[in-house]
Amino acid sequence: MKTARYEKHGPASEVFILGDVETPHPGAGQVRVKIAFSGINPTDVKSRAGAVASVINEFQIPHHDGSGVIDAVGDGVDPTRIGERVWLMLAAKGSRYGTAAEYCIVDSALARQLPDSATLELGATLGVPAVTAAYCLFSDGPIHGQNVLVTGGAGAVGRCAIELAKWGGARVYTTVSSDSKAAVALAAGADVVSNYLVDDVTTELSDIEINRVIEVNLAANLENDIAIARPGIKIVSYAADGPDPVLPRRALMTAGVTIEFMLLFTVNPGKFTQAVELTEKALAAGALTKPPTRVLPLSEIARAHELVEGKSADRILVEL
């Protein structure tokens, strides 16, 4: 099968190898998916670069997210799943067979049925962003009637969080850094959008009781989060770019803030399953839509990774 893979960590332009490897066969409890689109997330480029700990088993085909059609199943999997359109998540977790290839094998539970109303392109943008957003929003229960602040509302997780929060009945406030990103957040359903480079966000939100903050950059935003905090506010931090935050204990105690740090790969299994199920319900209801995307061929895998590293405003997909 055709693949994009690497055998060592390093810059995308130096380590990617394009070529064939033997097509894998699904083991017990697994399915094999003929990939249509492979979705790239920041965690994928960090793994390839060696910025996060990962072990390469002979070679690594990257990318956790993707979409396609099941073409084979292993022992213990219902054979009627063959031919099913699916979206994939965490495909490369503990496996060298990520989605940047013609075929991918994953545990059956990680291949989720794609509704007829959803395109394969949309399916490839779910996975890490949508399930992360669902966990951040709903891990403590329903959010109907709450006020939610999503920082970085035009990002992959941020945009999903806006759509899911609106589906969940919340009023959504979000911050962005440009007019074009504001347009993305508004199109996703945000009620109030602030450009943090221009607007005084803390003043704008000072009279709003924010119940939950979906936080993309805790180090940069913690001071503002505390400034708008009221007792009982929950901040959920899902990203780790930039320096580690300094936590002002007294200010956090006085404000009555709870901070939760989450990583999709290590969250409580029950809450992970709940997040996946809620993502599926929202998808079936039409609440999750395709973000602005840019599609590149597999031959341009290095360029695709460079676009993600450059913080492209579009979601980057690789078409197989």
Residue pairs with C-beta under 8 A, 6 or more apart in sequence:
1 20
1 21
1 22
1 23
1 101
1 102
1 103
2 18
2 19
2 20
2 101
2 102
2 298
2 320
3 18
3 19
3 20
3 21
3 61
3 100
3 101
3 102
4 16
4 17
4 18
4 61
4 62
4 100
4 101
4 298
4 301
4 318
5 16
5 17
5 19
5 21
5 59
5 60
5 61
5 62
5 100
5 101
6 15
6 16
6 17
6 48
6 56
6 59
6 60
6 62
7 15
7 17
7 56
7 58
7 59
7 60
8 15
8 56
9 15
9 48
9 49
9 50
9 54
9 56
10 48
10 49
10 50
11 49
12 45
12 48
12 49
12 301
12 302
12 303
12 305
12 306
12 309
13 302
13 306
15 48
16 301
16 302
16 305
17 59
18 298
18 299
18 301
21 59
21 61
21 101
23 102
23 103
24 32
24 97
24 103
24 105
25 32
25 72
25 74
25 105
26 32
26 72
26 73
26 74
26 77
26 105
27 74
27 75
27 105
28 74
28 75
28 76
29 74
29 75
29 76
29 77
29 107
29 108
30 73
30 74
30 77
30 105
30 106
30 107
30 108
31 70
31 72
31 73
31 74
31 77
31 81
31 86
31 105
31 106
31 107
31 108
31 111
32 70
32 71
32 72
32 73
32 103
32 104
32 105
33 66
33 68
33 69
33 70
33 71
33 86
33 88
33 103
33 104
33 105
33 106
33 111
34 68
34 69
34 70
34 71
34 102
34 103
35 66
35 67
35 68
35 99
35 101
35 102
35 103
35 104
35 320
36 66
36 67
36 68
36 69
36 120
36 124
36 319
36 320
37 66
37 67
37 68
37 120
37 121
37 123
37 124
37 295
37 317
37 318
37 319
37 320
38 63
38 65
38 66
38 98
38 99
38 100
38 101
38 124
38 317
38 318
38 320
39 63
39 64
39 65
39 66
39 67
39 99
39 124
39 125
39 126
39 127
39 128
39 315
39 316
39 317
40 62
40 63
40 65
40 304
40 305
40 308
40 316
40 317
40 318
41 63
41 64
41 65
41 127
41 128
41 129
41 156
41 308
42 239
42 241
42 308
43 52
43 64
43 128
44 62
44 63
44 64
44 92
44 98
44 305
44 308
45 305
45 308
45 309
46 52
47 54
47 60
47 62
47 92
48 60
48 62
48 305
49 309
54 60
56 96
57 96
58 96
59 96
60 92
60 96
60 98
61 92
61 96
61 97
61 98
61 99
61 100
61 101
61 104
62 92
62 98
62 100
63 91
63 92
63 98
63 99
63 100
63 318
64 88
64 89
64 90
64 91
64 92
64 93
64 98
64 99
64 127
64 128
65 87
65 88
65 89
65 91
65 99
65 124
65 125
65 126
65 127
65 128
65 129
66 87
66 88
66 91
66 98
66 99
66 104
66 123
66 124
66 127
67 85
67 86
67 87
67 88
67 114
67 120
67 121
67 122
67 123
67 124
68 85
68 86
68 88
68 104
68 120
68 320
69 83
69 84
69 85
69 86
70 81
70 82
70 83
70 84
70 86
70 111
71 82
71 83
71 103
72 82
73 79
73 81
73 82
73 108
74 108
77 108
81 108
81 111
84 111
84 113
85 113
85 114
85 116
85 120
85 123
86 111
86 112
86 113
86 114
86 123
87 111
87 112
87 114
87 118
87 123
87 124
87 126
87 127
88 99
88 104
88 106
88 110
88 111
88 112
88 127
89 110
89 112
89 126
89 127
89 128
89 131
89 276
90 106
90 110
90 127
90 128
90 264
90 265
91 97
91 98
91 99
91 104
91 106
91 110
92 98
92 99
93 265
95 105
95 106
97 103
97 104
97 105
97 106
98 104
99 124
100 298
100 301
100 318
101 320
102 320
112 276
112 280
113 280
114 120
114 123
114 283
115 283
115 284
117 284
117 286
118 283
118 288
119 290
121 290
121 293
121 295
121 317
122 288
122 289
122 290
124 317
125 156
125 290
125 291
125 293
125 315
125 317
126 160
126 279
126 283
126 288
128 156
128 157
128 264
129 156
129 157
129 159
129 160
130 160
130 164
130 279
130 282
130 283
130 288
131 264
131 272
131 275
131 276
131 279
132 157
132 160
132 238
132 262
132 264
132 275
133 157
133 158
133 160
133 161
133 164
133 214
134 160
134 164
134 275
134 276
134 278
134 279
134 282
135 236
135 262
135 264
135 267
135 271
135 272
135 275
136 157
136 161
136 214
136 236
136 238
136 262
137 143
137 148
137 161
137 164
137 165
137 168
137 170
137 212
137 214
138 164
138 168
138 274
138 275
138 278
139 236
139 260
139 262
139 267
139 271
139 274
139 275
140 234
142 168
142 169
143 165
143 168
143 169
143 170
143 211
143 212
144 168
144 169
144 170
145 169
145 170
146 170
146 171
146 211
146 212
147 170
147 171
147 173
147 208
147 209
147 210
147 211
147 212
148 161
148 165
148 170
148 171
148 172
148 173
148 210
148 211
148 212
148 213
148 214
149 172
149 173
149 174
149 175
149 205
149 210
149 212
149 213
149 214
149 225
149 228
150 158
150 161
150 162
150 165
150 172
150 173
150 174
150 175
150 185
150 190
150 213
150 214
151 158
151 174
151 175
151 213
151 214
151 215
151 216
151 217
151 221
152 158
152 174
152 175
152 176
152 216
152 217
153 159
153 161
153 162
153 172
153 174
153 175
153 176
153 181
153 184
153 185
153 188
153 190
153 193
154 176
154 180
154 181
154 182
154 184
154 185
154 313
155 216
156 291
156 315
157 214
157 216
157 238
157 239
158 174
158 185
158 214
158 216
159 184
159 185
159 188
159 291
160 288
161 214
162 172
162 174
162 185
162 188
162 189
162 190
163 188
163 189
163 282
163 287
163 288
163 289
164 278
164 279
164 282
164 287
164 288
165 172
165 214
166 172
166 188
166 189
166 287
167 282
167 285
167 287
170 212
171 191
172 189
172 190
172 191
172 192
173 190
173 191
173 192
173 193
173 194
173 205
173 208
173 210
174 185
174 190
174 192
174 193
174 194
175 193
175 194
175 195
175 196
175 201
176 182
176 184
176 185
176 193
176 194
176 195
176 196
177 195
177 196
177 197
178 195
178 197
179 195
180 313
181 313
182 193
182 195
184 291
184 292
184 313
185 193
186 193
188 289
192 204
194 201
194 204
194 205
201 224
201 228
202 224
202 227
202 228
205 228
206 227
206 228
208 228
209 230
210 228
210 229
210 230
210 233
211 232
211 233
211 234
212 233
212 234
212 235
212 236
213 225
213 233
213 234
213 235
213 236
214 236
214 238
215 221
215 225
215 235
215 236
215 237
215 238
215 239
216 238
216 239
216 241
217 239
217 241
217 242
218 225
218 235
218 237
218 245
218 259
219 242
219 243
219 244
219 245
219 246
220 242
222 245
222 247
222 248
225 233
225 235
225 257
226 248
226 251
226 252
226 255
226 257
229 255
229 256
229 257
230 255
230 256
231 255
231 256
232 256
232 258
233 255
233 256
233 257
233 258
234 257
234 258
234 259
234 260
235 257
235 258
235 259
235 260
236 259
236 260
236 262
237 259
237 260
237 261
237 262
238 262
238 263
238 264
247 259
252 259
264 272
267 275
279 288
282 288
291 314
291 315
292 313
292 314
292 315
293 314
293 315
293 316
293 317
294 307
294 312
294 314
294 315
294 316
294 317
295 317
295 318
295 319
296 303
296 304
296 307
296 316
296 317
296 318
296 319
297 318
297 319
298 318
298 319
298 320
300 318
301 318
304 316
304 318
307 314
307 316
308 316
